[in-house]
């Protein structure tokens, strides 16, 4: 059965195109994020927007098997050069790009030739996870934090040559005040609600936070924010890197996720009778994620470089546990200030990075959280210290174990976790594992310095 309302898509696209034409838009970039976390694109003239929404644009299904290095990896579900899919732009997310005059952007959904969602369409999977959550009576709000390192075009491997000043320092912000102002202005013009921006810890590093949204829209926004950062950086003679690890000796770029669920208008992460005000539903949802964090790393920390970032004492959350405002646990409960907790309370996932496909992250978190709800799972005791400061015996006594330290171990955990493999479906789950193992093979003999150099400008 076809899943497409072609007439409705075309009508909404035509309405949006009229406004874009008045803004001087001539071309529209449609993006999708592949299984390796790379944002791929095809573009159409504005005059073709209605057709691209209703009938799509042709795209090979080989994109499922594109690796980080653009190698097309043979896989169990690969048909090689045979077959075709359709990229259908989302008319409800069309927006003129402030950093690319004359261009607009929108995410695309991948359908087969019969009008059904492609079995490896990651945005479609995220939508399905949101529907599953709604069937249980809940909605979710989610936001991705974006960290990036900038370097000058003429010194791309040395961010300290372009960005002076200490971590979190006002000197660093002052040096690039015009750049950051232009960035926030561009995002505002594109409908992105920026909540804060600041210099971060690593050399040349900044961070930007946006308002929480519907999970699929939040993943869309993560793609749009990164594109905008790239474009505005280029206007200021800079390059932006979102790699999990810019340099082997430095602090990495995270891709933290903030997540809460609601029943009706009530945030269930506040106002409950469990520890720190959690409701039973919030505890079970968080416990479902915590129980499956080793497997989720293959989704949220999917690169060999990810495991160069996941180090103790780096605020990356490498020991499985949770805590109130504990930045060394991978799950950090953020309550917010007294009087605002009904709105602000959320769960932060700290062990993920931006090599991840944000739509797969959304799906993975929602499906594992739903599993926790179904199981009425409970959380262990919260961790109120840096778990890395405990001895191995102390961690063992408290049930705190190290998360996978290699991509290979994370993939093995993913393949053994039925909640993820079944909810993702065998074709997608198998392809993800095949692509991760390709990257493992490529870097089998590489040093950390070689890994970071190879991946520095990929994401």
JOBELTA-V515134 format. One record per backbone hydrogen bond with DSSP energy under -0.5 kcal/mol. NH is the residue of the N-H (numbers start at 0). CO is the residue of the C=O. E is the energy in kcal/mol with one decimal. If there is no record, write none. Layout:
{{NH:CO:E} {NH:CO:E}}
This chain:
{{2:114:-3.0} {5:3:-1.0} {8:4:-2.6} {9:5:-2.4} {10:6:-2.3} {11:7:-2.3} {12:8:-2.2} {13:9:-2.5} {14:10:-1.9} {15:11:-2.2} {16:12:-2.6} {17:13:-1.5} {18:14:-1.0} {19:15:-1.9} {20:16:-2.7} {21:17:-1.5} {22:18:-0.9} {23:20:-1.7} {24:19:-2.5} {25:101:-3.1} {26:101:-2.0} {27:43:-2.9} {28:103:-3.0} {29:27:-0.6} {29:41:-3.3} {30:105:-1.8} {31:39:-1.9} {33:31:-0.5} {33:37:-2.7} {36:33:-1.9} {39:31:-3.1} {39:37:-0.7} {41:29:-1.9} {43:27:-2.1} {45:25:-2.6} {47:44:-2.2} {48:45:-1.8} {51:47:-2.6} {52:48:-2.0} {53:49:-2.2} {54:50:-3.2} {55:50:-1.0} {56:86:-1.4} {58:84:-1.9} {62:59:-1.3} {63:60:-1.5} {64:61:-2.0} {65:62:-1.2} {66:70:-2.5} {69:66:-2.1} {72:64:-2.7} {72:70:-0.9} {77:74:-1.4} {81:78:-1.9} {84:58:-2.7} {85:110:-2.8} {86:56:-3.2} {87:85:-0.7} {87:108:-3.1} {88:51:-0.8} {88:86:-0.6} {89:106:-2.2} {90:88:-0.8} {92:89:-1.6} {93:90:-0.7} {94:104:-1.9} {96:102:-2.8} {97:95:-0.6} {99:96:-0.6} {102:99:-2.0} {103:26:-2.1} {104:94:-2.5} {105:28:-1.9} {107:30:-2.7} {108:87:-2.5} {110:85:-2.5} {110:108:-0.6} {111:115:-3.0} {114:111:-1.7} {117:109:-2.5} {120:117:-2.1} {121:119:-0.8} {124:120:-1.8} {125:121:-2.1} {126:122:-2.1} {127:123:-2.0} {128:124:-2.1} {129:125:-2.0} {130:126:-2.1} {131:127:-2.4} {132:128:-2.1} {133:129:-2.1} {134:130:-2.1} {135:131:-0.8} {135:132:-0.9} {136:133:-1.9} {137:132:-2.0} {138:261:-2.3} {140:259:-2.5} {141:212:-2.5} {142:257:-2.0} {144:255:-2.8} {145:207:-2.4} {146:144:-0.6} {146:253:-0.9} {147:205:-2.2} {148:240:-2.2} {149:203:-2.7} {150:238:-1.7} {152:236:-1.6} {154:151:-1.5} {155:152:-0.5} {157:154:-1.8} {160:157:-1.6} {161:158:-1.3} {162:158:-2.2} {167:199:-1.1} {168:165:-2.1} {172:168:-1.7} {173:169:-3.1} {174:170:-2.1} {175:171:-1.3} {176:173:-1.4} {179:175:-2.6} {180:176:-2.5} {181:177:-2.4} {182:178:-2.1} {183:179:-2.6} {184:180:-2.5} {185:181:-2.3} {186:182:-2.4} {187:183:-2.6} {188:184:-2.1} {189:185:-0.9} {189:186:-0.7} {190:187:-1.7} {191:186:-2.6} {192:190:-0.6} {193:191:-1.1} {194:208:-3.0} {195:208:-1.4} {197:206:-2.2} {199:204:-2.8} {204:201:-1.9} {205:147:-2.7} {206:197:-2.4} {207:145:-2.4} {208:195:-2.7} {210:192:-2.2} {212:141:-2.5} {217:213:-2.6} {218:214:-1.9} {219:215:-2.2} {220:216:-2.7} {221:217:-2.0} {222:218:-1.6} {223:219:-2.4} {224:220:-3.2} {225:221:-1.9} {226:222:-2.1} {227:223:-2.4} {228:224:-2.6} {229:225:-2.3} {230:226:-2.4} {231:227:-2.9} {232:228:-2.4} {233:229:-2.3} {234:230:-1.6} {235:231:-0.9} {235:232:-1.1} {236:233:-1.5} {237:232:-2.8} {238:150:-2.9} {240:148:-2.8} {242:455:-0.6} {249:246:-1.0} {252:242:-0.8} {252:243:-0.5} {253:251:-0.6} {254:351:-2.4} {256:348:-1.8} {257:142:-2.9} {258:346:-2.4} {259:140:-2.3} {261:138:-2.8} {262:265:-2.4} {263:261:-0.6} {265:262:-1.8} {266:264:-0.6} {267:260:-2.0} {267:265:-0.7} {269:266:-1.3} {271:276:-3.4} {273:277:-2.6} {276:273:-1.9} {277:274:-1.6} {278:267:-1.6} {282:278:-2.5} {283:279:-2.4} {284:280:-2.6} {285:281:-2.6} {286:282:-2.5} {287:283:-2.2} {288:284:-1.4} {289:285:-2.8} {290:286:-2.8} {291:287:-0.7} {291:288:-0.7} {292:289:-1.3} {295:291:-2.4} {296:292:-1.6} {297:294:-1.2} {298:295:-1.5} {299:295:-3.1} {300:296:-2.6} {305:302:-0.8} {306:302:-0.6} {306:303:-0.9} {307:304:-1.2} {308:304:-0.9} {308:305:-0.5} {309:305:-1.4} {310:308:-2.1} {313:310:-1.1} {315:310:-0.5} {318:327:-0.5} {319:400:-3.3} {322:330:-1.5} {324:322:-0.7} {324:332:-2.2} {325:322:-0.6} {326:324:-0.8} {328:325:-1.4} {329:318:-0.8} {330:320:-1.3} {331:329:-0.6} {331:347:-2.7} {332:322:-2.7} {332:330:-0.5} {333:331:-0.6} {333:345:-2.9} {334:332:-0.7} {339:336:-2.2} {342:339:-1.3} {343:339:-2.7} {344:340:-1.8} {345:333:-2.5} {346:258:-3.1} {347:331:-2.9} {348:256:-3.0} {348:346:-0.5} {349:329:-2.8} {349:347:-0.6} {352:299:-2.7} {355:352:-1.1} {357:355:-0.6} {360:356:-2.0} {361:357:-2.3} {362:358:-2.3} {363:359:-3.1} {364:360:-2.6} {365:361:-2.4} {366:362:-2.8} {367:363:-2.0} {368:364:-2.3} {369:365:-2.6} {370:366:-1.8} {371:367:-1.9} {372:368:-2.0} {373:369:-2.5} {374:370:-2.0} {375:371:-0.8} {375:372:-0.8} {376:371:-2.2} {382:321:-3.3} {383:381:-0.6} {386:384:-0.7} {388:385:-2.3} {389:386:-1.2} {394:390:-2.5} {395:391:-2.5} {396:392:-2.4} {397:393:-1.5} {398:395:-1.1} {399:394:-2.9} {400:398:-0.7} {402:317:-3.0} {409:405:-1.7} {410:406:-2.6} {411:407:-2.0} {412:408:-2.0} {413:409:-2.4} {414:410:-2.7} {415:411:-1.1} {416:413:-1.6} {417:415:-0.8} {419:416:-0.8} {420:416:-2.3} {421:417:-2.5} {422:418:-1.2} {423:419:-2.6} {424:420:-1.2} {428:424:-2.7} {429:425:-2.7} {430:426:-2.1} {431:427:-2.6} {432:428:-1.9} {433:429:-2.3} {434:430:-2.4} {435:431:-2.3} {436:432:-2.2} {437:433:-1.6} {438:434:-1.9} {439:435:-2.1} {440:436:-2.2} {441:437:-2.4} {442:438:-2.0} {443:440:-1.3} {445:442:-1.1} {450:446:-2.4} {451:447:-2.6} {452:448:-2.0} {453:449:-2.1} {454:450:-1.7} {455:451:-1.0} {457:454:-1.3} {458:454:-0.7}}
